[in-house]
Amino acid sequence: MEIQGLNVVDEVKMGMMLAAGDRQSVLDKARKMEESGLDSIWVGDHIAFHIPVIESLSLLSFCAAATERIELATGVLLLPLRNPTLTAKMTGTIDMLSNGRLILGVGVGGEFPPEFEAVGSAISERGPRTNEAIEILRRHWSEGAAEFEGEYFQFGKVKIEPKPVRPGGPPIIVGGRKAVSMKRAGRLGDGYISHMCDVETYASNLAQIGKHASDAGRAGRPFQTAALLFTVLDDSYEAAHKRAAEMLGMIYNTDFTEAAKRYCLLGKPEDCLEQMRKFARAGCRHFVMSALSDPDEIIERASTEMVTELRSII
């Protein structure tokens, strides 16, 4: 699919966020996702948060050992909370151990300021720190010995190994909702993943990203497009909408009655597929479900009623 400035990779995929609990639940869910035919496992990231969150790169390394085929993705890794050289070492190792299955979704975070203070990273600097970190990751992944002189990070030549399996490293998929995130995706990213984004905004965001890619001389490069979509399966669209609005309203402490209709996959599998078709027409190719109803049911029904149909969505 051609969008001005973007060469969207025309391969439709379906993935799912992994709700990580104890060791056995992680093993069971990861293996079940792979066996179901889903294309990817995604994990969230926080150092500290309102609720317990398993460290994302450790979790993906564990999933890499438990699976063989399915892609492993961060959705999204909060780069300004982490030293980029250490992150390059860890992600290169995960990509090597998983035989090239890592997708590195990245973002700036900011919704939980205490975690920035706890790691000594100024929340006001999270955007430019992320920009520098992306460049540092790519240098460590692709250069024998890398060096860097930036505003926030400086170091002399150092060799980081093992290198990722894929030349140049895993694709870097940029997340975010603000205009500066679209600029980052176009100028620095290999892709874009949305979060709480309706179809019209998604199409507008890709247009902005394409312009930034063109301005940066990056037009025509392969570009991956993804959308994180809260999902509730139910035999009634109305019941699914009610559940989504209530749960999201509780999580984010705001009224989600109308927003749930725009940001979620709701109802029967055929209802969800119709909603995904709208995103596909806007340019999305990788659909990432975040379960607000029983994840086992979503995996089961996705494998039997959605995955095959999704392959022919474009």
N, C-alpha and C positions, 0 to 999 in steps of 0.2 A: 504494500500500500504506500502510495506516495503522498506525503504531506509536505508542503513547501518547506524545504530545508531538512526534511527527515525521510530516511529510507526505512520505514517501519518493517521489522521482521515479520513476515506473514505466516507465522506458525502459531496456531491457537493452542493454548495450554490452560489447564485448570490445576490450581494448587489450593492449599488450605493451611491456615494458621494452626500450629500445634499448641494446644492448651496443656502446658507441662505441669504435672503434679509430682508424684513420686517416681522412683526409678522404673518400676514395672509399668506404670501407666505410659511413660514416655516410650518404652520399648514396644508395648502393645500398639499404641497409636501410630508410631512411625512405621512399623511393619505393616499395619493394616492399611495405611495410606498408600504405601508402595504396592501392596497386593491388589488394591482396588483399581489401579490404573491411573490414579492421579499423577500429575507430572512433577509436583513440587511440594516440599514442606517448608513453611515459613515460621520464623520465630520473632517475637518482639524483643525489645532491649531496654533495660534500665539498670543503672547501678544500684539505685535506691528508688522506692516508689511507695504509693499508698498501700499496695498489696505485694506479697512475695512475687519476685520475678527471677527465674533461673537465668544465670549468666548465658547470654546468647551464643557466643562462640564455643564455649564448653558444651552447651547443649547440642549444637550442630555437629561437633566432633563425635559426641556420643551417638547421634543419629547416623553418622557416616559409617560407624562400625556395625550398626544394626541393619543397614540397608545396602543395596547394591546398585540400584538404577535411578531412583528418584532424586531430583535436584534438591539442593539444600540452600535455603535463602534466609537472609536477615531482612526483617520488614518492620522497622529499619534499624541498623546499627547507628547509635548516636556518636558520631565521630569526635565531636569536641570534648567528650568525656574520656577519651583514650589517647595515649601516645601513638602517633601514626606509625613509627618504626616498629614498636611492639605489635601493633595491629597488623602490619605487613607480614611480620614473622608468623603470627598466629593464623592469619587467613591463608597465607601461602602453604602452611602445613596442612590445614584442613582441606584445601584444594588438592594437594598431593595425596593425602590419605583417602580422600573420597574419589580419586581418579577423575578430577576435573568437574565435580558436580556443584561447586559453590557459586551462588549468585550473591553479590554483596550489595544489598539495599542499604543506602546511607541517608541520614538526616541530621538535623541540628538539635532537635529536642527543645527543651525550655519550659515544658509544662510543670516540671517539678524542680524548682530552683535549688533546694537543699543538696541534690546530688552533684550539682556543679560546684558548690562550695566545698563539698566533701572531698572532691578530687583535685581541687585547686585550679579550676578552670573558670574564667570569668564568663558568666552567662551572656554578657553584652558582646563578647568576642566570638560567640559560637559560629556565626556565619563565616567570617574570614578564616577562622581556624579550620573549619571544615574544607574550605577551598584549598588551603595549603595541604591539608592532610590527604586529599584526593590525589594531588600531584605527587606527594611523597610515596603513597602506596604504589602508584604506577612506576615510579623510578625504582623502588626496591624490587618490585616484581619482575622488571624487564632489564635492568642494568646490572652488570657484574658487580660493580661497586658504585654506590650512589652517594651523592652529596647534595646538600640543600642549604640555601641562604634565604630565609624569608623573614617576615616580621615576627612570627610567633615561634618558628622552629628553625634551628640552625645546627648543622653537623657536617663534619668532614667525611671523606670517603670511607664507607663501611659496606661490607658485603653481607647481605641477608639471605640465608638459605635455610630450608629448601625453597626453590622457586615453585610457583604454581605449575600445574600440569600444562595449562594452556599458555602459549606464548603471549606475554603482556598481562596475564592474570585474568581473574574472573571479571565478568561484566559488572560495572558499577551502576546501579539503578538508583536514581535520586528521588527521594520523597520530599513532600512538603506541600503547603497550601498557598504560600505567599508568592508574589511576583518574583522575588529574589530566588526562590527555589526553581522557578521555571528558567531563569537565567543560568543558574548553576547546572541544571540538567542539560540545557542546550550547549553550554560552553565547555562543560567538564564531564558530563555523564555519558554512559552507554545506553541509558534508558530512563524511564520515568515511572513511578508508581504513585497513584493517587490514594487519598484517604479522606473519607467523608466529602465526596465530590460527586455532583450530579452530572448527567450526561452532557448538558450544554456547557458546563464549566470545563469538563474534561476535554471537549473539542477545542474550546478556547485556549486551554492550557497548552495543548499540543501545538496549536498555531503559534503561540508565544515562544515555545521551546524551539520550534523550527526556525523562527526569525533569529533567535539568539545563536543557533547552530550555524546559520548562514553568515551572520555577522562575524563569527569566530573562525570562518573558513572550514567548518566541519560539515557542511551540507553533503548529503549523500552517503554518509557513514551508516552502517547498520544500526538501528535504534530499536530497543525493546520497550514495549508499552504494557503496563500492568495496572490493575485496579484492585485495591483491597475493599471488599464488599461484605458488610455484616450480613449474615444469612440466618433466616428462620424458615424451616420447612414445616408446613402444616397443610391439611386438606382445605383449609379456608384462608384466603388472602387476608381477610379482615382479622382473623385470630392471630395470624403471623404478624401483621402490622401492629396490633395491640401489644403483643409481647415485645417486639423490637422497640417500640416507642417507650414502653415502661422500663425496659432494661437499660437502654441508652440514656434515658432521662435520669435514671438512678446513678449510672456511672459518671455522667458528665454534669449532673446537677443542673439540667436545663430542659425545657420542653422540646421533645423530639417528635411530636405528633406528625408534623408535616415533613420534617427532615428525614424521618425513617422511610418515607415513600421514595425519596430521591437517592438515598445513600445505601439502600439495602436490597438484597435478594429475598423476596417474600412469597410465601404460598407454596403451591405444588411445584414439582420440578419443571413442569412446562411453563409456569409463571416465571420462575427464575431464569429459564432459558430465554424467554422473550425479553426480560430485562437485560440479559447479557447481550442479546442481539443489538439492542440500542447502543450499548457501550462499544460493541464491535464496529458499528457504523461510524462511531465517533473516533475510532482508531485503536481501541484497546484489543490486545491479543493474549494477555495472560491474566486470567481471572483468579483472584485469591480470596477464598471464602473464609470469613471469620465467624465461627459458629456462635449464635445466640440461643440455639436450641440444641438438642442432643447431638453431639458431634459424631457419635457412632452411627446414628440414623442418617446424618448428612453424608458421611462417607459411603454408607451402603447404598443410599438412593442415588448419590452422584455416580457411583460406579455402574449401576444398573439402568439408570434412567436419564443421565445427563452427559457423561463423558463422551460417548459415541456420537451423540447428537451434536455436541459442542464442536467436534472435529470438523463438521461441515457448516459451521456458522458463517464462514465467509466464502 
